[in-house]
Amino acid sequence: MGVISRMKEDIESIYHRDPAANSTIEILLNYPGMQAIWLHRISNKLWLKKWSLLARCLSTFSRWLTGVEIHPGATIGRRFFIDHGMGVVIGETAEIGDDCTLYHSVTLGGTTWQSGKRHPTLCNNVVIGAGAKVLGPITMHDGARVGSNSVVVKDVEPGKTVVGIPGRVVASPSVESKETSERRNQMAKKYGFDAYAVSPDNPDPVANAIGQMLDHMHLMDSKVQELCQAVQTMGGEVCTEKLPELNVDEFDEAERAAAHKRKQEHDGFDPII
Protein backbone atom coordinates (compact mmCIF):
# COMPACT_ATOMS: atom_id res chain seq x y z
CA MET A 1 0.00 0.00 0.00
CA GLY A 2 1.32 3.41 -0.95
CA VAL A 3 2.02 6.32 1.37
CA ILE A 4 -1.02 8.34 0.26
CA SER A 5 -3.31 5.34 0.65
CA ARG A 6 -2.01 4.70 4.16
CA MET A 7 -2.58 8.33 5.10
CA LYS A 8 -6.14 8.22 3.78
CA GLU A 9 -6.73 5.02 5.72
CA ASP A 10 -5.46 6.68 8.91
CA ILE A 11 -7.81 9.63 8.44
CA GLU A 12 -10.78 7.34 7.78
CA SER A 13 -10.02 5.36 10.94
CA ILE A 14 -10.15 8.59 12.96
CA TYR A 15 -13.54 9.45 11.47
CA HIS A 16 -14.70 5.96 12.44
CA ARG A 17 -13.49 6.12 16.07
CA ASP A 18 -13.77 9.78 17.05
CA PRO A 19 -17.16 11.51 16.73
CA ALA A 20 -15.44 14.85 17.43
CA ALA A 21 -13.70 14.76 14.05
CA ASN A 22 -15.45 17.22 11.71
CA SER A 23 -13.21 17.58 8.68
CA THR A 24 -10.02 16.29 7.11
CA ILE A 25 -8.21 19.61 7.54
CA GLU A 26 -9.12 19.60 11.23
CA ILE A 27 -7.68 16.10 11.60
CA LEU A 28 -4.48 17.04 9.78
CA LEU A 29 -3.89 20.09 11.98
CA ASN A 30 -5.19 19.01 15.38
CA TYR A 31 -4.60 15.30 15.92
CA PRO A 32 -1.11 14.91 17.41
CA GLY A 33 -1.53 11.15 17.72
CA MET A 34 -1.82 10.81 13.96
CA GLN A 35 1.07 13.22 13.40
CA ALA A 36 3.23 11.18 15.77
CA ILE A 37 2.42 7.98 13.88
CA TRP A 38 3.35 9.52 10.54
CA LEU A 39 6.64 10.82 11.91
CA HIS A 40 7.29 7.39 13.44
CA ARG A 41 6.97 5.72 10.05
CA ILE A 42 9.82 7.88 8.80
CA SER A 43 11.98 7.36 11.87
CA ASN A 44 11.29 3.60 11.76
CA LYS A 45 12.56 3.39 8.18
CA LEU A 46 15.71 5.27 9.22
CA TRP A 47 16.12 2.91 12.19
CA LEU A 48 15.84 -0.17 9.98
CA LYS A 49 18.48 1.30 7.66
CA LYS A 50 20.79 1.61 10.70
CA TRP A 51 20.65 5.42 10.73
CA SER A 52 19.90 5.20 14.42
CA LEU A 53 21.08 8.69 15.47
CA LEU A 54 18.95 10.44 12.84
CA ALA A 55 16.02 8.19 13.72
CA ARG A 56 16.29 9.01 17.44
CA CYS A 57 16.58 12.73 16.71
CA LEU A 58 13.42 12.60 14.60
CA SER A 59 11.53 10.70 17.33
CA THR A 60 12.67 13.28 19.88
CA PHE A 61 11.42 16.07 17.63
CA SER A 62 8.13 14.20 17.30
CA ARG A 63 7.84 13.98 21.09
CA TRP A 64 8.47 17.72 21.38
CA LEU A 65 5.89 18.47 18.70
CA THR A 66 3.12 16.04 19.67
CA GLY A 67 3.70 14.94 23.28
CA VAL A 68 3.85 11.32 22.08
CA GLU A 69 7.07 9.35 22.48
CA ILE A 70 7.46 6.39 20.13
CA HIS A 71 10.83 4.69 19.90
CA PRO A 72 11.84 4.35 16.24
CA GLY A 73 12.36 0.61 16.78
CA ALA A 74 8.71 -0.02 17.67
CA THR A 75 6.59 -1.94 15.15
CA ILE A 76 3.15 -0.47 14.41
CA GLY A 77 0.39 -1.89 12.23
CA ARG A 78 -2.34 -0.26 10.16
CA ARG A 79 -5.13 2.06 11.34
CA PHE A 80 -3.46 2.67 14.69
CA PHE A 81 -5.21 5.48 16.58
CA ILE A 82 -3.80 7.49 19.50
CA ASP A 83 -6.57 9.66 20.91
CA HIS A 84 -5.45 12.97 22.48
CA GLY A 85 -1.90 11.63 22.54
CA MET A 86 -0.27 13.58 25.36
CA GLY A 87 1.97 11.43 27.55
CA VAL A 88 1.88 8.24 25.47
CA VAL A 89 5.14 6.26 25.61
CA ILE A 90 5.84 3.26 23.34
CA GLY A 91 9.08 1.34 23.89
CA GLU A 92 11.63 0.04 21.42
CA THR A 93 10.52 -3.61 21.20
CA ALA A 94 6.78 -2.92 21.39
CA GLU A 95 4.69 -4.48 18.62
CA ILE A 96 1.24 -3.14 17.76
CA GLY A 97 -1.19 -4.87 15.40
CA ASP A 98 -3.96 -3.48 13.23
CA ASP A 99 -6.89 -1.35 14.42
CA CYS A 100 -5.52 -0.75 17.92
CA THR A 101 -6.46 2.28 20.01
CA LEU A 102 -4.49 4.02 22.77
CA TYR A 103 -5.73 6.92 24.86
CA HIS A 104 -3.60 9.59 26.52
CA SER A 105 -0.92 8.79 29.12
CA VAL A 106 -0.66 5.12 28.12
CA THR A 107 2.72 3.45 28.59
CA LEU A 108 3.88 0.35 26.72
CA GLY A 109 6.97 -0.09 28.83
CA GLY A 110 9.62 -2.59 29.83
CA THR A 111 10.48 -4.20 33.15
CA THR A 112 14.16 -4.91 32.63
CA TRP A 113 17.33 -3.17 31.51
CA GLN A 114 18.48 -6.25 29.60
CA SER A 115 18.48 -6.16 25.80
CA GLY A 116 16.02 -8.21 23.79
CA LYS A 117 12.24 -8.33 23.75
CA ARG A 118 11.15 -6.34 26.82
CA HIS A 119 8.01 -4.45 25.74
CA PRO A 120 4.42 -5.58 25.14
CA THR A 121 2.89 -7.04 22.01
CA LEU A 122 -0.59 -5.83 21.09
CA CYS A 123 -2.49 -8.01 18.64
CA ASN A 124 -5.36 -6.68 16.53
CA ASN A 125 -8.26 -4.56 17.84
CA VAL A 126 -6.74 -3.92 21.27
CA VAL A 127 -7.97 -0.89 23.22
CA ILE A 128 -6.05 0.59 26.15
CA GLY A 129 -7.72 3.21 28.33
CA ALA A 130 -6.24 6.50 29.51
CA GLY A 131 -3.39 6.28 31.98
CA ALA A 132 -2.99 2.50 31.73
CA LYS A 133 0.46 0.91 31.96
CA VAL A 134 1.18 -2.29 30.06
CA LEU A 135 4.60 -3.53 31.12
CA GLY A 136 6.99 -6.26 30.07
CA PRO A 137 7.17 -8.71 27.13
CA ILE A 138 3.54 -9.75 27.49
CA THR A 139 0.88 -10.26 24.83
CA MET A 140 -2.49 -8.55 24.60
CA HIS A 141 -4.41 -10.89 22.33
CA ASP A 142 -7.04 -9.91 19.75
CA GLY A 143 -9.83 -7.74 21.09
CA ALA A 144 -8.34 -7.32 24.58
CA ARG A 145 -9.22 -4.17 26.52
CA VAL A 146 -7.55 -2.42 29.43
CA GLY A 147 -9.42 -0.08 31.77
CA SER A 148 -8.15 3.39 32.53
CA ASN A 149 -5.24 3.63 35.01
CA SER A 150 -4.81 -0.14 35.17
CA VAL A 151 -1.39 -1.79 35.40
CA VAL A 152 -1.05 -4.95 33.31
CA VAL A 153 1.93 -7.28 33.74
CA LYS A 154 0.48 -10.58 32.45
CA ASP A 155 -0.87 -11.82 29.14
CA VAL A 156 -4.52 -11.05 28.39
CA GLU A 157 -6.63 -13.58 26.52
CA PRO A 158 -8.65 -12.64 23.41
CA GLY A 159 -11.69 -10.47 24.04
CA LYS A 160 -11.05 -10.07 27.78
CA THR A 161 -11.27 -6.80 29.70
CA VAL A 162 -8.69 -6.06 32.40
CA VAL A 163 -9.03 -3.48 35.17
CA GLY A 164 -7.23 -2.63 38.41
CA ILE A 165 -3.74 -2.64 39.91
CA PRO A 166 -2.47 -5.20 39.15
CA GLY A 167 -4.79 -5.81 36.22
CA ARG A 168 -7.36 -8.56 36.65
CA VAL A 169 -9.86 -9.91 34.16
CA VAL A 170 -13.41 -8.73 34.73
CA ALA A 171 -15.35 -11.98 34.77
CA SER A 172 -18.97 -12.41 33.78
CA PRO A 173 -21.06 -13.63 36.74
CA SER A 174 -21.54 -17.41 36.75
CA VAL A 175 -24.65 -19.24 38.00
CA GLU A 176 -22.87 -19.95 41.27
CA SER A 177 -21.81 -16.33 41.73
CA LYS A 178 -25.39 -15.18 41.04
CA GLU A 179 -26.67 -17.50 43.77
CA THR A 180 -24.03 -16.15 46.13
CA SER A 181 -25.00 -12.61 45.21
CA GLU A 182 -28.68 -13.31 45.93
CA ARG A 183 -27.85 -14.84 49.30
CA ARG A 184 -25.71 -11.83 50.19
CA ASN A 185 -28.50 -9.52 49.07
CA GLN A 186 -30.86 -11.13 51.55
CA MET A 187 -28.32 -10.92 54.37
CA ALA A 188 -27.48 -7.32 53.51
CA LYS A 189 -31.13 -6.30 53.66
CA LYS A 190 -31.47 -8.03 57.01
CA TYR A 191 -28.61 -6.03 58.50
CA GLY A 192 -29.45 -2.76 56.77
CA PHE A 193 -26.36 -2.83 54.54
CA ASP A 194 -26.06 -1.82 50.90
CA ALA A 195 -26.13 -5.08 48.97
CA TYR A 196 -24.75 -3.47 45.83
CA ALA A 197 -21.37 -3.01 47.47
CA VAL A 198 -20.87 -6.76 47.82
CA SER A 199 -21.53 -7.80 44.24
CA PRO A 200 -19.38 -10.89 43.46
CA ASP A 201 -18.03 -9.35 40.25
CA ASN A 202 -16.97 -6.14 42.00
CA PRO A 203 -13.16 -5.84 41.85
CA ASP A 204 -13.10 -3.78 45.07
CA PRO A 205 -11.23 -5.93 47.67
CA VAL A 206 -12.95 -4.15 50.57
CA ALA A 207 -16.37 -4.95 49.15
CA ASN A 208 -15.34 -8.55 48.60
CA ALA A 209 -14.11 -8.80 52.19
CA ILE A 210 -17.45 -7.48 53.46
CA GLY A 211 -19.18 -10.02 51.24
CA GLN A 212 -17.20 -12.81 52.88
CA MET A 213 -18.15 -11.46 56.30
CA LEU A 214 -21.83 -11.60 55.29
CA ASP A 215 -21.36 -15.19 54.16
CA HIS A 216 -19.81 -16.02 57.52
CA MET A 217 -22.65 -14.31 59.43
CA HIS A 218 -25.20 -16.22 57.37
CA LEU A 219 -23.49 -19.52 58.23
CA MET A 220 -23.31 -18.62 61.91
CA ASP A 221 -27.01 -17.69 61.95
CA SER A 222 -27.89 -21.04 60.40
CA LYS A 223 -25.74 -22.98 62.90
CA VAL A 224 -27.18 -21.13 65.89
CA GLN A 225 -30.71 -21.76 64.65
CA GLU A 226 -30.00 -25.50 64.28
CA LEU A 227 -28.43 -25.59 67.76
CA CYS A 228 -31.47 -23.85 69.30
CA GLN A 229 -33.83 -26.29 67.63
CA ALA A 230 -31.82 -29.26 68.91
CA VAL A 231 -31.79 -27.92 72.48
CA GLN A 232 -35.54 -27.19 72.33
CA THR A 233 -36.17 -30.76 71.15
CA MET A 234 -34.26 -32.08 74.20
CA GLY A 235 -36.49 -30.03 76.52
CA GLY A 236 -34.37 -26.96 77.01
CA GLU A 237 -35.62 -23.42 76.82
CA VAL A 238 -33.25 -21.35 74.73
CA CYS A 239 -33.60 -18.80 71.97
CA THR A 240 -37.11 -17.94 73.17
CA GLU A 241 -36.63 -14.22 72.70
CA LYS A 242 -36.52 -12.63 69.30
CA LEU A 243 -33.28 -10.89 68.44
CA PRO A 244 -33.57 -7.10 68.62
CA GLU A 245 -33.93 -5.28 65.33
CA LEU A 246 -30.95 -3.24 64.21
CA ASN A 247 -31.75 0.46 64.18
CA VAL A 248 -30.30 1.77 60.96
CA ASP A 249 -32.92 4.41 60.20
CA GLU A 250 -30.41 7.21 60.70
CA PHE A 251 -28.13 5.83 58.03
CA ASP A 252 -30.60 4.08 55.79
CA GLU A 253 -31.59 7.01 53.57
CA ALA A 254 -28.03 8.24 53.06
CA GLU A 255 -26.80 4.71 52.38
CA ARG A 256 -29.54 4.05 49.84
CA ALA A 257 -28.71 7.30 48.04
CA ALA A 258 -25.00 6.40 48.01
CA ALA A 259 -25.81 2.89 46.78
CA HIS A 260 -27.97 4.29 43.96
CA LYS A 261 -25.17 6.64 42.90
CA ARG A 262 -22.57 3.85 42.93
CA LYS A 263 -24.87 1.65 40.87
CA GLN A 264 -25.31 4.38 38.27
CA GLU A 265 -21.53 4.87 38.07
CA HIS A 266 -21.01 1.12 37.79
CA ASP A 267 -23.63 0.70 35.05
CA GLY A 268 -22.12 3.60 33.12
CA PHE A 269 -18.54 2.35 33.44
CA ASP A 270 -16.78 1.79 30.12
CA PRO A 271 -13.22 0.35 30.40
CA ILE A 272 -12.43 1.68 26.94
CA ILE A 273 -12.52 5.29 28.19
Disulfide bonds with the S-S distance in Angstrom:
Cys228-Cys239 1.67
